[in-house]
Amino acid sequence: MDSQFDPEQGAVWSVLRAINDAWTQGDPATLAEYFHPDMIAVTASDRLRRIGRDACIAGWQEFATTATIHAWQEIDPLIRVFGNAAVVSYYYELDCNVGGSPRHFAGRDLFFFIRDNGRWWAVADQFSGYPETTG
């Protein structure tokens, strides 16, 4: 557990880290251990939201199988716990190859968790790249 978090925050952060490890360096199918059956996701690459654990896992799995991931980093996490609910916000950087081309992605991620039967489940995720700057 990261010393910057209290025990409740650390428990949530451990689940989030396991989620990101599953798709960046493990087996995305193991996301079923962390995604609630009714999870929803709003992603940067899907026009419509993904509804349900299976649809969410399919999205992560599709990316993980089409990309060769070289580096992933969560930056400046902020965790708020509200009883049996928690919100996690952080920035990310990802270096990978997609279709043989090197790509760098950077942006922000916002997860919502609930505690059910003593364990934390991801119930919603919204991530996107940083907005374009002008001027």
ABEGO torsion letter per residue (X at the ends): XBAABBAAAAAAAAAAAAAAAAAAABBAAAAAAABBAABBBBBAABABBBBEAAAAAAAAAAAAAABBBABBBBBGBBBBBBEABBBBBBBBBBBBBBGGBBBBBBEBBBBBBBBBGGBBBBABBBBBBBBBBBX
